[in-house]
Each structure stands twice: as structure tokens, then as C-alpha cells.
Amino acid sequence: MAGVGMILRPTDAMALHYRHLATSVARQLKTGKTVEQIAFDRALGYCVAAADPVTGAAHCSLGGGKYDFLVTSTLASQAPPAVGRALGSSLAHAIKVPSLFPKDFVSFVSVGDGSVNHAHYLSALNMAEYAQFRKYRVPVVFAITDNQISISLRGYNWLQQWKKKLLMPVFEADGNNFLDIWKKSGQAIDFARKNCQPSCIIYNDIPRRFGHAATDRQSAYLSDAEIARAASRNPISYACRTLVEAGVVTYQQLHQRFTHLETVVHDAFQKAIELPKLSSREELIQRNSAPTVQIQKPDDRYVVPVDKQVQVMRKHMTSVIDEMLTQNPKLVYLGEDVIHGGYYLVTDGLAKKFPMRVMDFPPEETALLGAAIGYSQVGLIPIVEIPYAKYLDCGADMFFEAIIANWLSNGTQPNGMIIRLQGFSRGVFGGNYHTHNTLHLPPGLDVVCYSNGPDYARGFRYAVQQAQAGRVVMFVDSTNLLNMRHCLEDGDKAWQFPYTKADDIVPWTEVTQYGNGKKVGIVTYGNSVLQALKAQQILKEKYNQTEVTVIDSPLLSELSDKLAELVPTFENLIFADDCKIGQNPFGGLIQILQQKKKLPQKWISVAAQPTYNPLGATLTFTNDQDIIDAYLQLQSKN
């Protein structure tokens, strides 16, 4: 596989299967690194030393260069972002914004034969073939090494049948012949480069000379004869003989070279194993996300004129996305049906105003989120729309891959983006699958859920700046709020607001207070803000409790400093969570508040019911009566 590294240009994108170290080494040699440098860098990784230049001791991975992308242990997870890089860089050049890659680059991604069965890989292939069919530029090369075994599962020559379904040229090379690998790889890469279309290269019959891993028991699934045959088949021996017979080198020179390399590698490991490992929890936490950046005021030239009349939340969302696309030419919007406005018309009219920058993809969340990762890696700032909160499950691994990148790469390869998660919380349409109330809150993800249009716009402006700095931000949209006009009673129009100015940018840590009493505080977010306001009114009218303050705290992924300041000032505190009991974000925040000794003596938490919501009802969601009951429970403790 070293020949592949010699063919790829230094500025081509590369994401490698973990067994394809030779490709990485060859390309590093080509770019000027010495054998000693490469060996030491690899030793640092294998010894999990803090000085590992690739992951900083987070993992042992190939890659780490400007154009070499990290690959995790999830089968074929490197494939969807590779297609995203091919599409994203082509788009960047088309809309005339800077890209990490030159116009004639290729995106090379490799896997083993077992990985072709994985959903990630099939998703990536389908996306590449779809893009080719739509005549998009997608210069991606899919490389597969076939050793006829995946962990302990035999290949059964399935790859030869599998390849027939591909709608792209398939090149094949003898995996035992380095010259054939070099030649056929060049053909596959040249095809993708010249035609800006996908191609596939299969390296047949590459021997796996050792077990899958140190714990592998080959004798459990291979015969003694098969193990002996694999051990005796060494492509390097063939390469050496070929070079000697061609008069390129002598056996004595090769022996000297191998002896030198053995010494270099041994010395590299001896040095690396003595170096410090990671030992600080705080350091690991700090690398979860790229640092936040200070707010930058917008250029007056890019202010978008908007209607000053009061509007529902959905109109504010459309306006702020329009505003951000106008201000930042690197910003792009992708989703599954966003050209015509999407399920909730949030992108209505934007595709016409920003051609190519508002773009539809097939309804497949793995490919969609993988494309967003690739877009980010080439230098674009993607906003990726997920139609419903439940649909995020379909692309869960790409979602987590996007988030963990900053931590895994020690801050060198973040995937700055905004994920717009729709179909959350209270809503009659679709039941559990369209109005889900469970959220993922992995480390490294900023999660915010706003309750009204002005706060959404202020926070979204802030989010774009943070995404440009490398943070992954998820905006959670409550279905019920998008077209909400009235708050406490029909006709009050209390939930319609005028659009805010372009320089009104507010961090997510800010909270909004409704009321100023200190007897009872109701901490909430999203749709439960309205339920809390209704409870506030009932407490005043029915229970003569006039000192109730509703605190809208939209930041769910970490404790807001503003919330931490407010919490101790109340005599009674109610946390009203939109999510299900046991999966509610406030549960984690309450734990932090306890550790900081910020909670008042009397507090209680209420959340949605631990079940799933049926079609055509709002039965299980957090409501105003839940909050009233929580208040009464607190009073019973007096």
C-alpha cells in the first residue's frame, strides 16, 4: 500500500484504514519527513505518550497532518466525511470562497473488505453515486484491501459479488504485487481527479499474516495449514526480489536498510515509552471543544432589512439565517428538503437568494451529517438541518464523530458546525417519531433550546461565530413554538415579537427572567417556558403566590454562570425540564449546582414522563399542572 502514498499529491485528502500505515509513511517521506521523525511520531502514538502529534494521547490513530484526517475505531466511519470533503471543496471553489484543497484534488479513503458491509460505507457510496448522478463534482476514491477475512469472519469471496452493484469504475490490483498496486491506484486516482467523479480500487488477495489483534486466537477459526500459508506469504519479500532482479538494489543493501530501520524503530520506542502520559482530568475536559471566541460586531454593509412588525418565532429564524448567509460567504445550509423551505418553512425563499449555498441531500442522516463534517474540514461553515429530533438517531455515529473530533485531535481538527434539530417537545403531529423529547448531550457539544424568536436570533448570531471557531453547536427547535402567537390566553399575541438588530448578539449563558419575585423560581427552557408562565399565573390567581419568577435558561449542555448566580437567591426552586425523567438535561446541571453548594434548601425537579408520546396527543410532555404539583410538594415540606 506504500505505492498509494507515492501517487497521492501532498494536498490530496486522505483518510486511512488503520492497517494502511504504509500509505501514510510513504506520503510523509514524499513530503520531506525523515524516517527517524516518522518512526518517533508513530512510537509516541503506540505508547500513548502525551506528546503524540496526532491525537495528543487520546487514541492511537493514523493521520494528523493538514491533509490527513483522523479515523476512529468505528467501522467505515471515515467514508461519509470523505465524500463530504469531495463535495465541500468543489462547492467552495464554485461559490468562490477559500478551500483547504486545490481545485484538482481528490479525496482518498480506504477500508478493509469487511467494512464494505457497514451502513457508514453504504451510505457514503450511495451519496457519491447520487452526487455523480446529479452531476455534482465529487472526486472521491474508495480503496478496499481484500484479505478475505474480517476479524474472524471469512470473506467467502463476497467482495467479488458486492462490487457488481457499484455505479462507478472499479479498478483491481494484485495485492501481492506492489507494481500493480502502484499502477492501478494511479489509474483510479487519475480518473477521479480528471472527471471529478467517484472511483473504486480493490486490492485483491492481500495476505493477513497475523491475527486481527493481540487477543485474536487464529487457531479458533483457521486451520494450521491456513495460518502457515498466511505467515509464508510476504509481499515485501516479493517486492525485494523484484527490485533485486531489476538491478535497482542488491540483497546486501536491502539487508543493511532493514537493519538500520530496525535500530531506528527500536530507539524510537525506547525513547517514547519513557515520556509522560496524560494524567489530568481537567486537561481532558478542556480539550472537549474549541475555545469560545469573543463576540464580533457585524459589518454594517451586511445588515438585512427586515419587517419591523411583530412576528412568530419561525419568521425570526428565517430572518436570522438569511442575515447570517448574507454576512458570511462561507456559511452553507444543507438538509433533506430545505430548498422549498423544509417541514416548517424555516428556509423558505433562501435557496433562491443563495443558490448552491442552500442545498438538499437525500433523506439519509448518516450521509447528511458526514457531508457536514467534510464541509467543515474544507473550510466551510455548515448548518445542517435534521427534520425531527428522533431522526438524529439514524445518523448518531456521524453526530458523535463530529463532536469528538476536537478532543480526539487535541484541537487540531475541529468540525465547526451548527446542527438544527427540529421536531422536539410538545406537538400533536407525528407522535414520538416527530415530537421527540430526548436529547443527546455528549461532551464537546453546545446544546441550546430557545423559547422565542428574539432570543433565538441573538443566540444564532453567537452560534455562527462559535462554529466558525470550531465548536459544534446544536439548536433544538420546539415544534409547538414555531408558530405560537398567544401565550396565556387566545388573542393576547404575547408570543410575537419584533426582529432584533444585527448587532444584538447574546451568549447562550444569558438567561431571561419573567417576574422579579424571590419566593419561587421556576427554571426551564423551550416549550416549558410557556407552561411555566401558565403555572405562574395559576399560582398568583389560585394560590395567592405573587412572587414567582420564571427563568428561561436555554443552555443545556453546561451550567450557565448566570443561572448559577440566580439559583441561590430563591427560597423555593423548581426545575421544569422538557425532556423525559432520567434523560433530562437539568439532572446534570442540578448535580453541578449541588457540588458548588448553590442550591437553596428547598428545591424540586420535574420532567416529562418516562415513556413515549402517542400520536395526536400531548399527554406525556411537561405541563403547567406538573409545575403546580411540584410547587405544592415543596410547600408540604414546610
Summary of the structure (lengths in Angstrom):
residues: 638
radius of gyration: 28.0
end to end distance: 73.7
largest distance: 98.7
contacts: 2221
relative contact order: 0.09
helix: 42%
strand: 15%
